[in-house]
Amino acid sequence: MTATTLIHAEASPRRLLKALASQEALLAIAVIGLAIIVGLYNPRFLAMRNLSDVLLGNAYIAVAAVGMSMVIISGNIDISVGSLIGVLATVSGTLAVEGAPIIVTWLAPLVVGILVMAFQGAIIAYLRIPAIVVTLGMLSILKGGLIGVTGGKWITDLPDSFHLANIELFDAVPMPVFLMIVATIFAAWWMRYSAPGRTIYAVGGNAEAARLCGISPPRATVMVFALHGFFAGVAALLYATQLRVIQSTVPPNLELTIITASVVGGVSILGGVGTVIGSTLAAILIAEIASALVFTDVSPYWIRAVQGVLILITVIADILRRRRMARA
Amino acid sequence: MANDQALRETAAPPRLSVYNIEKSFPGVNALTGVSFNVAKGEVHALLGENGAGKSTLIKIVSGVFPPDRGEVIVDGKPVNLARPDDARRAGIATIYQELLLFPELTVAENVFMGHAPRAGLGRLDWRAMREKTRHLLAALEIHDLHADRVVGSLSVGNRQRVEILRALSQDARILIMDEPTAALTEYDVTRLFDIVRKLKARGVAVIYISHRLDEIFAIADRVTVLRDGAHIATKRVADTAAAELVQLMVGRKIESLFPKITLPIGGPVLEVKDLERRPLTKRISLTVRAGEIVGLAGLVGSGRSELAQTIFGVTPAEGGEIKIRGQAVYIRSPAQARTLGIAYVPEDRGTQGLVRPMTVRENFSLAALGKVAFGGFIDRAAERKLASDGVKCFAVKTSSLEQIAGKLSGGNQQKIVLGKWLANKPKLLILDEPTRGIDVGAKAEIHRLMGELAAQGLAILMISSELPEVLGMSDRVLVMREGRIVAEFLREDATQETVGAAMMGSHESAEKVA
């Protein structure tokens, strides 16, 4: 048959509408809309200083969410990342205090992060143990081990050169924000255009079909965890260098905040669907909401509840979309 | 129709009638004024291509969703079927293609799930439950199924019998069966028909959906053909013929379902000698040559898919020899098989073939990423070209390359699953049930493509449970039984009788009760 059955692309206005209805566009609109609304209520919210504090303080969450999104797209989950960030930050800080060269203190968390996560990925992939169980185990090991080793002491007297946040590119963009943007763009581009990125979507969408196409799902799983470990290392570095001290604990439920960013960013918890741009925007939105609560005199304790509502809305929207698709 | 008239006049109204059912979903008119009826003790077949509206009609009668317009009448009384429970109370039971059973529970528990007999204080009356299950088994003369067996350990045929028992335990007077034989062996099909005849004798009205015309002629009294959501015709089976039904279904004349072109056959592409992989691949030897289509017949469970997966490296061989174009190879993984020029289109496109959330373009390039990726990065233009060539060559009906593949119809999904392999230019194509569950039009299309691929010199090994397909398409037919190749026929010697007899073996044994 030579007849083309490919009916031609829809008219552009419909395409534009479709693009605007994407999770990424909705999140971008929400980030800007919320800033305007809260700014009208309390103009101080829009002060450069506050906006940059919001980004600086949360860039590490966005970076970790990039890796988390990849893991969830591949059909896995990782709940150990919060503890791992704590461990990596401590490793980096300890090296800095011990006088290791700065470049070593910066690279160490990346290397250790990749090793720990690749190890978990290998257990998940080759022993076929569900990711949630393996990473639950690792969560406890890392959290308990960290307290045990440090005795809960904070790391102080960090050398000045250690602090990434002090570096500004073009005298305007602080290093953490720059890294967040670079990590997101790089990961988005890699997921979209590279062959290994495509295999991650394939394995998450239908591991069996991918396997029969000659793709190795276990290899994809180890790869995606190793990458996740790299991004966790970058996140740990940003976390370690944002303050003058490194606490031996990370914010409670850090892993859940990171997973929330991924899910709200449009990554399907069932795997196979989502983008890292969405998760970064969602991380920014969540941080912005937390700050907005302060500026509108609402107790910041509400941030958890707001996150919960966001998760439910996103997941419900995702499920409704799938239902519509299934019926078509 | 005279027969209908007679039915209506002899006092008893039809057991079930539907009048002028209309249903539309956003953008689609799924049903446009469909009417038909089923008499007491009648088997009424519903026939139509995928997307003809059969499923929608069944779902309306089962109370899954209500019609936009129209009426459902049971025993002369209009019923309102807003929920599945309403249908159950009206005496309507549906057995879906994917059986809905609890694998960890026993036969008796499954049969009485939701309406178990009770003893005092609301306790389950286990004794009565077993007793009643045994009565139902006896009534249908099923002797190889025990009320205490765990359902997960049963064969597909026996699981289906459990579903039928469940329907009977609820006093169903109308039984809807959606492609009940899709996963059954020929032996189980025979048994199913025996049971259906017993149900008829008890006055149950059966609505029978199947793509297999021979079954309709074997079991149905009347047949209603749907096309594009409209009622096309209702015929007495005795008054019609397969060619007429196919023509009604597709709205055009098909000369032959399986246009077979005889081609010159080249040298051996695949040679397998004494291949072993227990438990279902036992000392298999076979050869497939360039331009040749070899049909692999056998009952479900005879080891055909297992053999294919061993050749493809999914479950690597434990012994024996595989040669590809004369070269001895040891295939350890699908990736290696792919490099050697082998393509494998699996049996179950839903779970093994298609990545549903991915686009048409991404599915097409999945098996050939190496061909469109350079230095690890995908060349979008090359990928689009590959996918649009595939869409054209296979006549995939899709709105665009960016369409989500899971949204397409079954036949179009199958074309993608088949098509994605050809970008790799394989030498050997292994097809496992290439046309199961897809409509007649798409089926003919896939058969035509198989012929073209063979003409290009591809060696094709086709597994199929449909004898007419095996007989129609193959140059040679191999028959497997219990993990061995038990017979080989040249095209001219292969008939329903010879191949069928080889498949069944001399003793027709019932399911071995473990």
Interface residues (C-beta under 8 A of the other chain):
Chain A: M1 T2 A3 T4 T5 L6 I7 H8 A9 E10 Y193 S194 A195 P196 R198 T199 Y201 A202 G205 N206 E208 A209 A210 R211 L212 C213 G214 I215 S216 S268 G272 V273 R324 M325 A326 R327 A328
Chain B: F25 P26 G27 V28 F312 V314 S333 P334 A335 A337 R338 T339 Y344 P346 T351 Q352 G353 L354 V355 R356 P357 M358 E362 S365 L366 A367 L369 G370 A373 G376 F377 I378 R380 S388 V391 K392 C393 A395 V396 K397 T398 S399 S400 L401 I404 G406 K407 K420 E445
